[in-house]
Amino acid sequence: MIPPTQRKMRGATQQRERKAQPTREKLLQTALSLLETHFPEDVTGDMLLEHSGVSRGSLYHHFDDVSDLLEQALVSRFSAQVDTNIIVLSHMIKMSRSADDMYRRLCAVTNLMQSPENKRSRFVRARLIGFAEGNDRLLQRLGAEQKRLTDALTALLATAQQNGWMNTSFDPKTAALFIQAYTLGRVIDDISIDHVDQDSWNDLINRVTKLVFC
């Protein structure tokens, strides 16, 4: 878990870096914009230069190549999702007053993450994982952010155990991985032509959650 002070310091540092490197940030934002409507393999250097108005020399000054730029853009988008998840779950732990209270809050968060409205987020993450296959550089970058998320969730769940709100027979890191696995795994139904009932799915996940936390 990243303390609020450290998050603010990191945010301030990133903001200074963006101001110090406006061209680099412009390229990253252009890449992110193009990735909203294109698969990574379809984004070309010419597209990035045309949409950003940046010279080819500037692109290669800030990035090793086009793939490097796209990878960093993809990881930055994932990093933003990681930060949001950490903030939401940290707030949940902070506001909980009992095991039952935490369970209700966790169910609400889980149901939101599992909802059809978050289908695109699941697809984006699944696509990013697939894009990292065979790409050691991207895999290392993505792995660092994945570790950050898992470590933060592990720390939060360990706190829940210390508070007496979670079954101590479960390893918090394993539970952290499990939570992420069933959230991402919802994409299996997202691509189905015959979807399971959303309420039935939520009920199953909530029952499993109660087993872990009670």
N, C-alpha and C positions, 0 to 999 in steps of 0.2 A: 504494500500500500504506500502511495506517495503522499507524504504529509502536505497539507494545504500550502504551507510556506514554501516548500520545495516546488510545488506545482506553479505557484505564482512566480517564483524565481526563474523556473524553466520557461514559462510563458513569456516573461519579460526578455529573457535572453533570445528566444526565438523571434520575438518582435524586433529586437535590435538587429538581429542577423538579417531579417527580411528588409529592413530599412537600409542596411549596409550593402545588400546585394539585390537591388530592385530588378535587374535583368534576370538573375537566376530565379527569383520569385515569379516573375512574369512568365518565364518558360514553364515553371511548375504548374502555375495556374492554367496556362494554355493547355498543357498536357492533361490536367484533370478535366478541363472542359471538353476536350476531344474524347476522353475516355468515357464520358457520359453517354456518348452516342456511337462509339466505335470500340471494337475489340482491340486490345493492345497491339496485336500483330498487324492490324490494318492502319495504324497510325504511322505515317511516314515523316521523315525529316522535313520534307518540303511542306507538308501540312502544318507542322509545328512552326516553321519559319513564316509561312504566309499568315497564319492566324495571330502570331505573336508580334510580328513586325521586327523580330530580332534577327541580326545577321548570323550567318552560318558560323563565322569565326567566334562570335559570342557564345553560341550554343556549345561549341567544343572547348571554349575556355572554362565553362562552368561544369560541363559533364563530359565523361569519357566518350560517350556516343549517344545515339538516340535511345538505345535500349536502357542505358544508364538513367537517362532522364525519365523515361516511362516507369522504370522500376521504382525510382525514388518518389514519383508522383503516386503510384499505387500504394506504396508503403506509407506515405504520408496520409493518404485517405484512411487506410487501416488504422494508423496511429490515432487519428481523430476519433474513430469508433472506439478504440481501446480506452482513450481518455474519458469518453462519455460513459462507457460501461463502468469504469472505476468510480467515477463521481456518483453515479446512480446507486451503485451497490454500497459505497461508503456511506452515503446519506441514509440508506436503508438500515445499516447497522447502527448508525448514530441515533436514529430516531426510534429504534425498537426498544421496548421496555420489558419484554418477556419473550419466552420461546414461542408462545402462541402469536404474539404480536409480530415477531420476526417472520414466522411462517406465513401469516396473512400478507405481509408486505412482499415477501419473496414470491408468493404465488401471483400477486398482482404484476410484479416485474416480469416473471416468467411468461405469464399469459400474454403480456404485451410483446415480448420478444418472439413468441411463437405465432403471433397473429398474422393473418394474410397481408396486412398493411406493411409488414416488415419483410415481405418476400424478396424484394429487390436487394435489401441488405444481405440476405442470406446468399442470393445468387452472386453478388459482388464478391463476397468472401470465398465462396466455393470456386469461382472463376480465378481469383487470385492464387488460391492454393494450386489449382491446376496449371496456371501459368508458370508457377515456380518449379514445376517438375523439370528436372534436367538443367536447371539454371542455378548453379551453386551461389552465385552472387546474390540473386534475389532471395534464394532460400535462406541465406545467412541473415539478410536484412529483415525478412519477414519473421524468421525464427527469433530474432532479438525482441521484436514487438510482441510476438506470441508469448515468449517467456515473461515479458513484463506484465502482460495480462494475467497469465496463470499465477505468477508470483503474487500479484495484488489480490486475486481471488483467494489464493491460499491463505494469505495473511488475514483477510476478512473472515474467512471461515474458521481460522484458528482463534480469532477473537470471539466468534460466536461460541466456540467450544469453551473458552475460558469463562464466558458469561453464563455457561450452563444452558445455552440455547440450542446446542447441536450435539448429537450423539457422538461421544468421544471414541467410539469403537471404529469410526471411519477416519481414514487418513485425509486431512483437509486438502492436500494437493490432488489426491485421487478424486475427491469430490469436486474440486475446481475443474478438473479436466472433464469429468462426467457432465457437469452443467453445460460446459461449452459444446460437448459432443452432441447432446440431445437437442440443443438449440440449433446448431448447424445442420444436424441430421434432418430437421424439418423440411429441408430442401427436397428430400426424396418425395414427399407428398406434394410439394410445390410443382413438380414436373409431371405429376400424375394426371390422367384425364378423369379419374374417379377418386375425388378427394375424400379423406376420412372426415367424419364430423368433428368440427373444431372443438365443441364442448366436450366430446368424448376424449379427444386428444388431451385437452387441458386437464381433464379430470384424472387421466392416467399419470401425467407428469406431476400433478399436485399430490397424488397418492405416493408416488416415488419420493418426492421431496419431503413429505411428512415422515416417511420411513427413515430418511437420512437425518432429519432435524429433531426427531422426537425420541 
